[in-house]
């Protein structure tokens, strides 16, 4: 649970980095890694809504980057 409390704010920070002028490819990759790690430790069992929202925001960030 402690990892989840750390991972989700980092996730939001990385997805918020999409507003920078440089392509956020590293941030998107790091965000995907954080979500995958959260899945591996069972975060979906404890915070399914937050994990789903994180995935949705990552997809939104990818879509914005690709457009």
Secondary structure in CASP SS format (residue, H / E / C, confidence):
PFRMAT SS
TARGET T0000
AUTHOR 0000-0000-0000
METHOD secondary structure of the structure
MODEL  1
X C 1.00
X H 1.00
X H 1.00
X H 1.00
X H 1.00
X H 1.00
X H 1.00
X H 1.00
X H 1.00
X H 1.00
X H 1.00
X H 1.00
X H 1.00
X H 1.00
X H 1.00
X H 1.00
X H 1.00
X H 1.00
X H 1.00
X C 1.00
X C 1.00
X C 1.00
X C 1.00
X C 1.00
X H 1.00
X H 1.00
X H 1.00
X H 1.00
X H 1.00
X H 1.00
X H 1.00
X H 1.00
X H 1.00
X H 1.00
X H 1.00
X H 1.00
X H 1.00
X H 1.00
X H 1.00
X H 1.00
X C 1.00
X C 1.00
X H 1.00
X H 1.00
X H 1.00
X H 1.00
X C 1.00
X H 1.00
X H 1.00
X H 1.00
X H 1.00
X H 1.00
X H 1.00
X H 1.00
X H 1.00
X H 1.00
X H 1.00
X H 1.00
X H 1.00
X H 1.00
X H 1.00
X H 1.00
X H 1.00
X H 1.00
X H 1.00
X H 1.00
X C 1.00
END
